[in-house]
């Protein structure tokens, strides 16, 4: 492959406005996405499920990325970025309304369908805005811009479990005890009333998403043609992604990263429950992980690329993740949970580094390459589900380590060598 010197887009007066709008969108992504952790706890009680079926929440949500990322790239070709973003927000609104309605009726397949639709809208949004923010300026500093987006995302993620904890999960420990002691009729009444508490919040979320979709349509957000600002000197010589092995390795890296991120964020409550910690505490554990991620984004924003390159920082993060996962295995109780939450710091700058490294030099194939990377988000469906299955038969701490270690080792490989596959400076 030929040289990968990248062209940066010309400076625009509206760049800061565009970053602000995209930052607001990342806030929405974070709020909706990081509801999945407490939702696992919610559906397990509301629908009277075992852990394996409760973990279908992240499975349904993240699997939608795999099926809909590539169609999203085709849709964006026709709609352009601005209309595509608005369409994604509207699809999310439909999914939120469906989830609220089917949860009210306590029909779990329908509720999972609503989560799948929310994920579909997010797949469209992620396929649009991640390459957008990557190529809005020089790609060598893309990790810094994505870090700003990550701060917006994780602030929302910290708030999401707190909000749903206050509105929906308040007193869940006592309610769980009441349900366990109740007769059949009383049990169903208690569960019906509990399930209904999430209906209004999700309807409100649907309404807000519709308003945001309309707002994006009339916003000053400009369209950027990726083929003009992310081109290598040989762009046009090849029209196949198979000529760019680094993007395929990057997609697998995203798979591993998101799997590890969801384990540290969404599965941390279940991990804490493994030590017998009370539900009224574990429902907030996702916020601890996201607080650590927020700190990680702030550090990354300061040091990349001023003091360290995005690929070097990615390698440091992978090693730190491996050490923290080992620390979680070697300790117990709140200390072990603390190590899991600290994984948020290690994970923080992984997406901001992996994404621009993987789409570097794709030119006219940037949208398709981005869609391939977004498909890798399915790791958030597969890895936690493996955890839920395997912990039924094996020690949950050992299972956690054996799932996390390969993820971080592969991320380390991509940081050191994989991102350069087929690239010649």
C-alpha positions as CSV (number, residue, x, y, z in Angstrom):
1,X,0.0,0.0,0.0
2,X,1.2,3.5,-0.8
3,X,1.9,6.4,1.6
4,X,-0.7,7.3,4.0
5,X,-0.1,11.0,4.4
6,X,-3.5,12.5,5.3
7,X,-5.0,15.7,4.3
8,X,-6.6,17.8,7.1
9,X,-9.8,19.7,6.4
10,X,-9.4,23.4,6.0
11,X,-10.1,25.4,9.1
12,X,-13.7,26.5,9.5
13,X,-15.2,29.2,11.7
14,X,-17.9,26.7,12.6
15,X,-15.6,23.9,13.8
16,X,-16.1,24.6,17.5
17,X,-19.9,24.8,16.9
18,X,-19.7,21.4,15.1
19,X,-17.7,19.9,17.9
20,X,-20.3,21.2,20.4
21,X,-23.2,19.6,18.5
22,X,-21.4,16.3,18.2
23,X,-20.5,16.5,21.9
24,X,-24.2,16.9,22.8
25,X,-24.9,13.8,20.6
26,X,-22.2,11.8,22.5
27,X,-23.9,12.9,25.7
28,X,-27.1,11.2,24.4
29,X,-25.2,8.1,23.4
30,X,-23.7,7.8,26.8
31,X,-26.9,8.2,28.7
32,X,-28.8,5.7,26.6
33,X,-25.9,3.2,26.3
34,X,-24.9,3.1,30.0
35,X,-28.5,2.5,31.1
36,X,-27.8,-1.1,30.2
37,X,-25.9,-1.9,33.4
38,X,-28.7,-1.0,35.8
39,X,-31.3,-2.3,33.3
40,X,-29.8,-5.8,33.8
41,X,-30.7,-5.5,37.5
42,X,-34.1,-4.1,36.6
43,X,-35.2,-6.7,34.1
44,X,-34.0,-9.6,36.3
45,X,-36.5,-8.6,38.9
46,X,-39.3,-7.1,36.7
47,X,-39.4,-10.1,34.4
48,X,-38.4,-12.7,37.0
49,X,-35.3,-13.8,35.1
50,X,-32.1,-15.7,35.8
51,X,-28.8,-14.0,35.1
52,X,-28.3,-15.5,31.6
53,X,-31.6,-14.1,30.4
54,X,-31.1,-10.8,32.1
55,X,-27.8,-10.5,30.2
56,X,-29.8,-10.5,27.0
57,X,-30.1,-6.8,27.6
58,X,-26.6,-5.9,26.4
59,X,-26.8,-8.9,23.9
60,X,-29.8,-7.4,22.1
61,X,-28.5,-3.9,22.3
62,X,-25.0,-4.4,21.0
63,X,-25.8,-7.1,18.5
64,X,-27.8,-4.6,16.5
65,X,-24.6,-2.8,15.7
66,X,-23.3,-6.0,13.9
67,X,-26.4,-6.3,11.7
68,X,-27.1,-2.6,11.0
69,X,-23.7,-0.8,10.8
70,X,-23.1,-1.7,7.2
71,X,-26.7,-0.8,6.1
72,X,-26.1,2.4,8.0
73,X,-23.2,3.3,5.8
74,X,-25.5,2.8,2.7
75,X,-28.2,5.0,4.3
76,X,-25.6,7.8,5.0
77,X,-24.5,7.8,1.4
78,X,-28.1,8.7,0.5
79,X,-29.0,11.0,3.3
80,X,-25.7,12.8,4.1
81,X,-24.4,13.0,7.6
82,X,-26.9,15.6,9.0
83,X,-30.1,13.9,7.9
84,X,-28.6,10.6,8.8
85,X,-27.9,11.7,12.4
86,X,-31.5,13.0,12.6
87,X,-32.8,9.7,11.3
88,X,-30.7,7.8,13.9
89,X,-32.1,9.9,16.7
90,X,-35.7,9.3,15.5
91,X,-35.1,5.5,15.3
92,X,-33.8,5.6,18.9
93,X,-37.0,7.4,19.9
94,X,-39.1,4.6,18.4
95,X,-37.0,2.0,20.3
96,X,-37.3,3.9,23.6
97,X,-41.1,4.1,23.2
98,X,-41.3,0.4,22.3
99,X,-39.1,-0.6,25.3
100,X,-41.3,1.4,27.7
101,X,-44.5,0.0,26.3
102,X,-43.5,-3.7,26.3
103,X,-41.9,-3.4,29.7
104,X,-45.2,-2.0,31.0
105,X,-46.9,-5.1,29.6
106,X,-44.1,-7.3,31.0
107,X,-43.4,-9.0,27.6
108,X,-39.7,-9.5,27.6
109,X,-39.1,-10.3,23.9
110,X,-40.9,-7.1,23.0
111,X,-38.7,-5.1,25.5
112,X,-35.6,-6.7,24.0
113,X,-36.9,-5.7,20.6
114,X,-37.1,-2.1,21.8
115,X,-33.5,-2.2,22.9
116,X,-32.5,-3.7,19.5
117,X,-34.2,-0.7,17.8
118,X,-32.4,1.7,20.1
119,X,-29.2,0.0,19.1
120,X,-30.1,0.3,15.5
121,X,-30.5,4.1,15.8
122,X,-27.2,4.3,17.6
123,X,-25.5,2.2,14.9
124,X,-26.5,4.8,12.4
125,X,-25.3,7.6,14.6
126,X,-22.0,6.0,15.5
127,X,-21.3,5.2,11.8
128,X,-21.8,8.9,11.1
129,X,-20.3,10.8,14.0
130,X,-17.1,8.8,14.8
131,X,-15.5,9.3,11.4
132,X,-16.9,12.8,11.4
133,X,-15.1,13.8,14.6
134,X,-12.0,11.9,13.5
135,X,-11.6,13.8,10.2
136,X,-12.9,17.2,11.5
137,X,-9.2,18.1,12.1
138,X,-5.8,16.4,11.6
139,X,-6.2,12.7,12.1
140,X,-3.0,12.5,14.2
141,X,-4.8,14.5,16.9
142,X,-8.2,12.7,16.4
143,X,-7.8,10.9,19.7
144,X,-7.8,14.3,21.5
145,X,-11.1,15.3,19.8
146,X,-12.7,12.0,20.5
147,X,-11.5,12.3,24.1
148,X,-13.6,15.5,24.4
149,X,-16.5,13.4,23.0
150,X,-15.8,10.7,25.5
151,X,-16.0,13.2,28.4
152,X,-19.5,14.2,27.2
153,X,-20.3,10.5,26.9
154,X,-19.1,9.5,30.3
155,X,-20.6,12.4,32.2
156,X,-23.9,11.2,30.8
157,X,-23.0,7.6,31.7
158,X,-22.3,8.6,35.3
159,X,-25.6,10.3,35.5
160,X,-27.6,7.5,33.9
161,X,-27.4,4.9,36.7
162,X,-28.0,7.6,39.3
163,X,-31.1,8.8,37.5
164,X,-32.6,5.3,36.9
165,X,-31.5,4.4,40.4
166,X,-33.5,7.2,41.9
167,X,-36.5,7.0,39.6
168,X,-36.8,3.2,39.1
169,X,-34.5,1.2,41.3
170,X,-35.0,3.0,44.6
171,X,-35.5,0.4,47.3
172,X,-34.9,-2.6,45.0
173,X,-33.3,-4.6,47.7
174,X,-36.4,-4.4,50.0
175,X,-38.7,-5.0,47.0
176,X,-36.7,-8.1,46.0
177,X,-37.2,-9.5,49.5
178,X,-40.9,-8.7,49.5
179,X,-41.3,-10.5,46.1
180,X,-39.5,-13.5,47.4
181,X,-41.8,-13.8,50.4
182,X,-45.1,-13.0,48.6
183,X,-47.8,-15.4,47.4
184,X,-48.3,-15.8,43.7
185,X,-51.0,-13.1,43.3
186,X,-49.2,-10.5,45.4
187,X,-45.9,-11.3,43.6
188,X,-47.4,-10.5,40.2
189,X,-48.9,-7.3,41.5
190,X,-45.6,-6.2,43.0
191,X,-43.7,-7.0,39.7
192,X,-46.4,-5.3,37.5
193,X,-46.1,-2.1,39.6
194,X,-42.3,-2.3,39.5
195,X,-42.1,-2.8,35.8
196,X,-44.5,0.1,35.2
197,X,-42.1,2.6,36.9
198,X,-39.8,2.6,33.8
199,X,-42.6,3.4,31.3
200,X,-42.8,7.2,31.8
201,X,-39.0,7.8,31.9
202,X,-38.6,6.0,28.5
203,X,-41.6,7.8,27.0
204,X,-40.0,11.1,28.1
205,X,-36.7,9.9,26.6
206,X,-38.5,9.2,23.3
207,X,-39.9,12.7,23.2
208,X,-36.6,14.3,23.9
209,X,-34.9,12.2,21.1
210,X,-37.6,13.4,18.6
211,X,-37.0,17.0,19.6
212,X,-33.2,16.5,19.1
213,X,-33.7,15.0,15.7
214,X,-35.6,18.0,14.6
215,X,-33.0,20.3,16.1
216,X,-30.2,18.6,14.2
217,X,-32.0,19.1,10.9
218,X,-32.1,22.8,11.5
219,X,-28.6,23.0,13.1
220,X,-25.5,24.6,11.4
221,X,-23.8,21.2,11.4
222,X,-22.0,20.9,8.0
223,X,-21.5,17.8,5.9
224,X,-17.9,16.6,5.4
225,X,-16.9,14.4,2.6
226,X,-14.6,11.8,4.0
227,X,-13.1,10.9,0.6
228,X,-11.6,14.4,0.4
229,X,-10.1,14.7,3.9
230,X,-9.0,11.2,4.8
231,X,-7.2,10.2,1.6
232,X,-3.9,8.5,1.2
233,X,-1.6,9.5,-1.7
234,X,-2.7,6.4,-3.6
235,X,-6.5,6.8,-2.9
236,X,-8.4,5.5,-5.8
237,X,-5.8,2.8,-6.6
238,X,-8.0,0.3,-4.7
239,X,-11.7,0.2,-4.0
240,X,-11.7,-2.8,-1.7
241,X,-11.3,-2.8,2.1
242,X,-9.3,-6.0,1.7
243,X,-6.4,-3.8,0.5
244,X,-6.3,-2.3,4.0
245,X,-5.6,-5.0,6.5
246,X,-5.3,-2.5,9.4
247,X,-9.0,-1.7,9.2
248,X,-9.9,-5.5,9.6
249,X,-7.5,-5.8,12.5
250,X,-9.1,-2.6,13.9
251,X,-12.6,-4.1,13.7
252,X,-11.5,-7.1,15.8
253,X,-9.8,-4.7,18.2
254,X,-13.0,-2.7,18.6
255,X,-14.8,-6.1,19.3
256,X,-12.3,-6.9,22.0
257,X,-12.3,-3.4,23.4
258,X,-16.1,-3.0,23.6
259,X,-16.4,-6.5,25.2
260,X,-13.9,-5.4,27.9
261,X,-15.6,-2.1,28.3
262,X,-19.1,-3.6,28.8
263,X,-17.7,-6.1,31.2
264,X,-16.2,-3.4,33.4
265,X,-19.2,-1.1,33.1
266,X,-22.4,-3.1,32.6
267,X,-21.4,-6.4,34.3
268,X,-19.8,-4.8,37.4
269,X,-23.1,-5.0,39.3
270,X,-23.4,-8.7,38.7
271,X,-19.7,-9.1,39.6
272,X,-20.4,-7.3,42.9
273,X,-23.4,-9.5,43.5
274,X,-21.0,-12.5,43.2
275,X,-19.5,-11.4,46.5
276,X,-23.0,-11.1,48.1
277,X,-22.9,-7.3,48.0
278,X,-26.4,-5.7,48.4
279,X,-28.5,-4.8,45.3
280,X,-29.1,-1.2,46.7
281,X,-25.3,-0.7,46.3
282,X,-24.4,-2.7,43.2
283,X,-27.0,-0.7,41.1
284,X,-24.6,2.3,41.3
285,X,-21.4,0.4,40.5
286,X,-21.6,1.3,36.8
287,X,-21.2,5.0,37.8
288,X,-17.9,4.2,39.5
289,X,-16.5,2.6,36.3
290,X,-17.6,5.6,34.3
291,X,-16.1,8.0,36.7
292,X,-12.8,6.3,36.2
293,X,-13.3,6.5,32.5
294,X,-14.0,10.2,32.8
295,X,-10.7,10.7,34.6
296,X,-9.0,8.6,31.9
297,X,-10.4,10.9,29.2
298,X,-9.2,14.0,31.0
299,X,-5.7,12.5,31.2
300,X,-5.8,11.5,27.6
301,X,-6.9,14.9,26.5
302,X,-3.9,16.5,28.3
303,X,-1.2,14.1,27.1
304,X,-2.3,13.1,23.5
305,X,-0.6,14.0,21.2
306,X,1.4,16.6,23.1
307,X,3.5,14.1,25.1
308,X,2.7,10.7,23.7
309,X,1.2,9.4,20.5
310,X,-2.2,7.8,20.4
311,X,-0.8,4.4,19.5
312,X,1.7,4.5,22.3
313,X,-0.9,5.5,24.8
314,X,-3.1,2.7,23.6
315,X,-0.3,0.2,24.4
316,X,0.0,1.6,27.9
317,X,-3.7,1.4,28.4
318,X,-3.8,-2.3,27.3
319,X,-1.0,-3.2,29.8
320,X,-2.8,-1.3,32.6
321,X,-6.0,-3.1,31.8
322,X,-4.3,-6.5,32.0
323,X,-2.8,-5.6,35.4
324,X,-6.1,-4.3,36.8
325,X,-7.9,-7.5,35.6
326,X,-5.3,-9.6,37.4
327,X,-5.7,-7.4,40.5
328,X,-9.5,-8.0,40.5
329,X,-8.8,-11.8,40.4
330,X,-6.4,-11.7,43.3
331,X,-8.6,-9.7,45.6
332,X,-12.2,-10.0,46.9
333,X,-15.2,-7.9,47.9
334,X,-15.1,-4.2,47.5
335,X,-11.4,-4.1,46.7
336,X,-11.9,-6.5,43.8
337,X,-14.9,-4.4,42.6
338,X,-12.6,-1.4,42.9
339,X,-10.1,-3.0,40.5
340,X,-13.0,-3.6,38.0
341,X,-14.1,0.0,38.3
342,X,-10.5,1.2,37.7
343,X,-10.6,-0.7,34.4
344,X,-12.7,2.3,33.3
345,X,-9.5,4.4,33.4
346,X,-7.6,1.9,31.3
347,X,-10.4,1.6,28.8
348,X,-11.1,5.3,28.4
349,X,-8.7,6.2,25.6
350,X,-9.0,2.9,23.7
351,X,-11.8,3.8,21.4
352,X,-10.4,7.3,20.7
353,X,-7.1,5.7,19.7
354,X,-8.3,2.6,17.9
355,X,-10.9,4.3,15.6
356,X,-8.7,6.9,13.9
357,X,-5.8,4.4,13.6
358,X,-8.1,1.9,11.9
359,X,-9.6,4.3,9.4
360,X,-6.4,6.1,8.6
361,X,-5.9,6.6,4.9
362,X,-9.1,4.9,3.7
363,X,-10.2,7.9,1.7
364,X,-13.4,7.1,-0.3
365,X,-13.7,3.9,1.8
366,X,-13.9,5.8,5.1
367,X,-17.7,5.3,5.5
368,X,-17.5,1.5,4.8
369,X,-14.4,1.1,7.0
370,X,-16.2,3.0,9.8
371,X,-19.2,0.7,9.4
372,X,-16.9,-2.3,9.7
373,X,-15.5,-0.9,12.9
374,X,-19.0,-0.2,14.3
375,X,-19.9,-3.8,13.6
376,X,-17.1,-4.7,16.0
377,X,-19.3,-3.2,18.8
378,X,-21.0,-6.6,18.8
379,X,-18.2,-7.5,21.2
380,X,-20.4,-5.9,23.9
381,X,-23.0,-8.5,23.1
382,X,-20.8,-11.6,23.0
383,X,-18.3,-11.2,25.8
384,X,-20.7,-10.4,28.7
385,X,-23.0,-13.2,27.5
386,X,-20.1,-15.6,27.8
387,X,-19.5,-14.3,31.3
388,X,-23.1,-14.9,32.2
389,X,-23.0,-18.5,30.9
390,X,-19.6,-19.5,32.2
391,X,-20.1,-18.1,35.7
392,X,-22.9,-20.7,36.2
393,X,-20.3,-23.5,36.2
394,X,-17.0,-21.8,37.1
395,X,-15.7,-19.2,39.6
396,X,-16.9,-15.8,38.4
397,X,-13.6,-14.1,39.2
398,X,-11.6,-16.7,37.1
399,X,-14.1,-16.4,34.2
400,X,-13.8,-12.6,34.4
401,X,-10.0,-12.8,34.1
402,X,-10.0,-15.4,31.3
403,X,-12.3,-13.3,29.3
404,X,-10.6,-9.9,29.9
405,X,-7.0,-11.0,29.5
406,X,-7.2,-12.0,25.8
407,X,-9.0,-8.7,25.0
408,X,-6.2,-6.6,26.4
409,X,-3.5,-8.7,24.9
410,X,-5.0,-8.3,21.4
411,X,-5.5,-4.6,22.0
412,X,-1.7,-4.4,22.9
413,X,-0.9,-6.2,19.6
414,X,-3.0,-3.7,17.6
415,X,-1.3,-0.8,19.3
416,X,2.2,-2.1,18.7
417,X,1.9,-3.7,15.2
418,X,-1.6,-4.3,14.0
419,X,-2.4,-0.6,13.2
420,X,0.5,-0.5,10.8
421,X,-0.4,-3.6,8.8
422,X,-0.2,-2.8,5.1
423,X,0.8,0.8,5.8
424,X,4.0,2.2,4.4
425,X,5.2,5.7,5.6
